[in-house]
Structures are given as C-alpha cells and as structure tokens.
C-alpha cells in the first residue's frame, strides 16, 4: 500500500477529475484503451452470460462491448457525469442498466451474477475496502461464475494500491481450499489481465 494515500479515493476525487476533462483517461480515443478492451472481451471464456456486473463503467466504452455477451448487464460508477454519457452511448442496448453506486457502501442488494468485470478500478480502494468489495463480489458471484480483472500496473502516486496488488489479492484466493480458481491471464507492458472462476 502507498503510505502517502492509505484511504480509498472518495467520490469527490472522481467528480473533480470529470469536471476537468470529460474523458480524463482517453477511454474513447486511446489506441491503448481500444486494444485493451478488445483483449478483455476476447478473454471471456463464454459466449453468453445471463447476468453481468461491471464495476466502474465510466463512459460506457467497455460496457457497450460487453453488452452483446450478457442477457442483462448492470454497470455502475461512483460519478454521475460519466454515467450520463454512458447511458447515451448504450441507449440502444435494452439489456444494459446503469446505476450510480459506491462500493463497498452501496453494493446492489439481492443480486447475483455469472460475470463480474473489475477493470481499472480495484486500485482506487485501500486494502481493507478492497477486501470488503471482494467479499461482496464473491457472495454475489454464482458457482461457476467468472471474474475478469484488468488493471494498469505502473504505480500512480495518488492511488492506494497498484494493479499488481489488486490481482495478487484475488489470486491468493485461488489456493486449493480457496473460493476461486485461475482460468488464464497475461501481462502486457503496462497492464495485466486475469480471469478467475468461482469454485
């Protein structure tokens, strides 16, 4: 954990980021992002999921690409401004539902999923909150359901965790008695991807 930023980043952090720039991470325009999204979708082990859950959907660029694989896709974000753009982007996709929620405090109650996507969001939580979110996700993930993890790996000075720390946290739960098993994964120059399945 970064000792200079031990706390989970608050909602106000993201509100300020989106006020300064409508697409602060170039999700819509970056060739890096486009390649990563294509790799993320290609990594899905199944052609179809009944209920998907995307945490931190931002502008909905990846959401739009995940939607054809899902009978229903719940996409959430902590910030309202990108959600409004995401809703417009995916207006023609009736299986996509957007909600403004902040995990772990506002986990959607009474829900279960056979796909959870955690892409470029895990390092915004401090370790205790990441553990709480992981417990919530694992409880909502159906047996045989899959968890897609994709994260930038270089350290960012104001993020509580690195992408590697997020992935290693989940991979520690793939021990012989753990709740998850590792299906496959890879590392690129600046990001890594892992697919896990609930035992």
N, C-alpha and C positions, 0 to 999 in steps of 0.2 A: 504494500500500500504506500502511496505517496504521502509522506509525513506532512507536506505543506497543504494537503487537501484531503483530510480524513473523512469528510462528510459527503453524503450523497448530494449531487448537484440539485438545487431547488428549481421549482417551476419558473421562477423569475429569471434564472440564468438563460433558459431557452426562449422566454418571451423577449428578452433583450437581444439575443442573437438574431431572432427572426425579424425584429424591428429594424435592425441594422442592415439586413440582407434577406430578401425573400427566399433565396436558395443558398444558404451560407456554406454548404458543403458541396455545391455544384452537382447535386443529385441528377438534375435534368440535363446537364451539358457535358459532364466529365466523361472522357473515354474510359478512365479507370473505373468509375462507377458503373458504366454500361457493361464492361467486361465482367465485373464482379457480380452484377445482377444476373447476367447470362449464366455464369458459373454456378450461382446459387440455385437457380431454377433447374439447371441440368443435374445438380447434385441430389435432387429429390428422388428417393428410391421408388416412389409410386406415381402412377399417372393420375390418381384421383384420391382426394381426401374428403371425408364428409364435412368436417368442421375444422377450419384453420384459425389460428390466432397469431397475428403479427403484432409484436410489441415495439412501439416506437416507429410508426409508419411514416412520419414526417409528411412529405409532399405526395406520397402515394405512388411513387415511381415503381418501387418493387411490388407494392400492393397490386397494381394493375397487371403485373406479370405473374403473380401468384394466383390471382383470381380464377383463371381457367382450370386450375388444378383442384379447386375447392367447391363443394356444394354450398357452403356458407363460410365466409371469411370475416372474422371480427378483427378490425385494425384499430389500434389505439395510439394516442400520442398525448403527451403531457401539455402541449402547447396548442392553442386554438388556431392561430394564424395558418400553420401548415395544414391542419386538418381541413380548413375551408377549401384550400387548393386541392387537397386530396379528394374531397367529396366531388368537386367539379371534374377532376380528372377521371374519376371512376363512376360518373353519373350513369353511364350506360351499362354498368355491371350490377344487376339487382342482387347478386349473391353477396355483395360486399357491404358490411355495416361498419360505420366509423363511430367511435366514442372518444371523448376526452376523459382520460383516466390517468391517475398517477399511482404506479406500483411502488411499494407493496401496499400502500394505504387503501387503494381503491380497486382491488382485484375483482373482476366481474364474478358475482356470486352465482352459484348453481350452474356453472358451465363446465363442459368437458370438451376436449379437443383430441383429434388424432394427428394434428400437425401444429407445432409451435415454432415460430420463427423469431429468433433473437438476433437481429442483425444491426451491428453498430450501435448498441445501446447498453450492453452489460457493464461497460467501464464507467458509466455515469453513476452507478451505485457504489457506495462504500461497502466493504466486505460484509458487514452484518446485514445490510439491506439486500445485497445480492443473495445471501443465504436465505433470507425470508422469501424473496421472489422465487428462487429455485424451488423451495418447498411448495409454494403455491402452484407453480407450473407443473411440478411432478404430481401433485394431487389432482390437478385438472387434466393431465395427460392420460389418455386411456392406455391400458396394456396393449403393447404393440404400436402405440403412437410414437411419432418421431419428432425430434427436436433438432432444428437446423440452427447452428451457431456460425456467425460470420462477423469477424471483427478486425479492424485496423490494429496492427501490432506495435508500431513505434509508440513510445511514451508521449503523452500530451500533458503539459505541466499542470493544467487545472483539472484533469480527470482523476478521480480517486484510484482507479485501477487501470491496468493495461489490458489490451485484448488477450494477451497470453495468460494473464492471471485469471481472466474470466473463463477461458477454455480449460485451463488446468483445474479450476474449481469443479467444473462439471465432469471432467474426465476422471477426477478422483472418485466419482460415484459410479464408475464402471468396474469396480473391483468385483471379484467373484460373488460376493454377497450384496453388491450394490444394486440400486434400482434401475440402472441404465446399462446398456451395452453400446460399444462404439461400432458403428457400421463402416464408416470410411471418413477420410478427411485429407486435406492437403494444405500446404503453406506456399504462398506467393511471396514476392519481395516485401510487400507491406501489409498483407492481410493473411488470415488463416480461416479455414472452413472445416467444421466437423459436423457429422450427422450422427446423432445418438438415438437409441430406441429404448422405450420403457419395457422392462422385462415383464 
